[in-house]
Amino acid sequence: MSSDSGQRGLNRRTLLAGAGAIAATTVTGVAAGANPAAAAGWWGYSNLVQAVTDGSWIYELANLPSLGNVYVANPWTDTSSRTPRHRVVVVDAEARRVKGEIDLGEGSAFGLAANHETNIVYAGDQVFTRKVYAIDGRTNRVIGSTEVDGGEPRGLAVNPNTNKLYVTLTNQGKVAVLDGASLTVEAVVEIGSIEPAKVAVNPVTNKVYVSNANRRGTDSSVTVIDGATNAITATIPVDRYALGISVNPVTNKIYVSNYTSETLTVIDGASNGIVGKAYVGGSPTGVEVNPATNKIYVTIFEGKGAVTVVDSNTQQVRRLRVRPAALGITVNPRSGRVYSSSQTEGSVFLVDES
């Protein structure tokens, strides 16, 4: 499985809310309520830049606030031809222009993660070289690469406090723990045959959370790992096909998008219990949290493309129409800007909630 979605030709489902509408959604634990529908011609994004112009696909996003850079994974053309694109595209903070490209040599980037303290970006190639690459954000040069226990690196997350990099190896049912500076593999955690997909870290509690997709069955889960010991401390059942995952370190809440169930599960990091669930729309993929505003952003891949915004403070759930095949999502914690992308269109845009 190559990345978040779409590459396996999954059936498209129409979003239940109209284009640009605010969804009438019932939520428990996160928020509840709805607003009237917005005007039919309203779009939930402002600035837009064409990150690639050759028709190739883009996947995940990451950002480095201090450098004003947004990084865009551009791994290949599509799933049928699989022509590789050995680059990470760099977009400016306004999402108005491409600042440059990073050559990965023989590698292609599917997953991305960034350490905001060291200004290092990590890219995972789960298809071609099966390596993890480290990129210096100040020079946009590759400064290291490594194979990870013979696996296919898919999801990546960094703990900036410990400079540990966590990488899911979906084909092996493992999570590798790497030193962020040397890319040395320090430990490998056995998750099992439930296809670990994405990973997120709470740097305050030093807990690591892994979404287990298990797309062949009905049971999905989140594995909790103690970052100090690399021991598994809990396994939490969630809805079908758990995919995206993100942590709010301020509230100690974990958010999981469930692709098949079309829901967002909320987990309390203190108790490891499920404290909320929201319907977010057809085929949710990426999830990111803005800790300052306590808003959760979920990309909706199917239909015309959308970003669902869950506001835990105002108890609103809004579905914003954006570009088709919405996939990547990243939040700049300093500016509050939210960036998303269209996989098939090759565009990156600012999410606009006004």
Rosetta blueprint (number, residue, H / E / L):
1 M L
2 S L
3 S L
4 D L
5 S L
6 G L
7 Q L
8 R L
9 G L
10 L L
11 N L
12 R L
13 R L
14 T L
15 L L
16 L L
17 A L
18 G L
19 A L
20 G L
21 A L
22 I L
23 A L
24 A L
25 T E
26 T L
27 V E
28 T E
29 G L
30 V L
31 A L
32 A L
33 G E
34 A L
35 N L
36 P L
37 A L
38 A L
39 A L
40 A L
41 G L
42 W L
43 W L
44 G L
45 Y E
46 S E
47 N E
48 L E
49 V E
50 Q E
51 A L
52 V L
53 T L
54 D L
55 G L
56 S L
57 W E
58 I L
59 Y L
60 E L
61 L E
62 A E
63 N E
64 L E
65 P H
66 S H
67 L H
68 G L
69 N E
70 V E
71 Y E
72 V E
73 A E
74 N E
75 P E
76 W E
77 T L
78 D L
79 T L
80 S L
81 S L
82 R L
83 T L
84 P E
85 R E
86 H E
87 R E
88 V E
89 V E
90 V E
91 V E
92 D E
93 A L
94 E L
95 A L
96 R L
97 R L
98 V E
99 K E
100 G E
101 E E
102 I E
103 D E
104 L L
105 G L
106 E L
107 G L
108 S L
109 A L
110 F L
111 G E
112 L E
113 A E
114 A E
115 N E
116 H L
117 E L
118 T L
119 N L
120 I E
121 V E
122 Y E
123 A E
124 G E
125 D L
126 Q L
127 V L
128 F L
129 T L
130 R L
131 K E
132 V E
133 Y E
134 A E
135 I E
136 D E
137 G L
138 R L
139 T L
140 N L
141 R E
142 V E
143 I E
144 G E
145 S E
146 T E
147 E E
148 V L
149 D L
150 G L
151 G L
152 E L
153 P E
154 R E
155 G E
156 L E
157 A E
158 V E
159 N E
160 P L
161 N L
162 T L
163 N L
164 K E
165 L E
166 Y E
167 V E
168 T E
169 L E
170 T H
171 N H
172 Q H
173 G L
174 K E
175 V E
176 A E
177 V E
178 L E
179 D E
180 G L
181 A L
182 S L
183 L L
184 T L
185 V E
186 E E
187 A E
188 V E
189 V E
190 E E
191 I L
192 G L
193 S L
194 I L
195 E L
196 P E
197 A E
198 K E
199 V E
200 A E
201 V E
202 N E
203 P L
204 V L
205 T L
206 N L
207 K E
208 V E
209 Y E
210 V E
211 S E
212 N E
213 A L
214 N L
215 R L
216 R L
217 G L
218 T L
219 D L
220 S E
221 S E
222 V E
223 T E
224 V E
225 I E
226 D E
227 G L
228 A L
229 T L
230 N L
231 A E
232 I E
233 T E
234 A E
235 T E
236 I E
237 P E
238 V E
239 D L
240 R L
241 Y L
242 A E
243 L E
244 G E
245 I E
246 S E
247 V E
248 N E
249 P L
250 V L
251 T L
252 N L
253 K E
254 I E
255 Y E
256 V E
257 S E
258 N E
259 Y L
260 T L
261 S L
262 E L
263 T E
264 L E
265 T E
266 V E
267 I E
268 D E
269 G L
270 A L
271 S L
272 N L
273 G L
274 I E
275 V E
276 G E
277 K E
278 A E
279 Y E
280 V L
281 G L
282 G L
283 S L
284 P E
285 T E
286 G E
287 V E
288 E E
289 V E
290 N E
291 P L
292 A L
293 T L
294 N L
295 K E
296 I E
297 Y E
298 V E
299 T E
300 I E
301 F L
302 E L
303 G L
304 K L
305 G L
306 A E
307 V E
308 T E
309 V E
310 V E
311 D E
312 S L
313 N L
314 T L
315 Q L
316 Q E
317 V E
318 R E
319 R E
320 L E
321 R E
322 V L
323 R L
324 P L
325 A L
326 A E
327 L E
328 G E
329 I E
330 T E
331 V E
332 N L
333 P L
334 R L
335 S L
336 G L
337 R L
338 V E
339 Y E
340 S E
341 S E
342 S E
343 Q L
344 T L
345 E L
346 G L
347 S E
348 V E
349 F E
350 L E
351 V E
352 D L
353 E L
354 S L
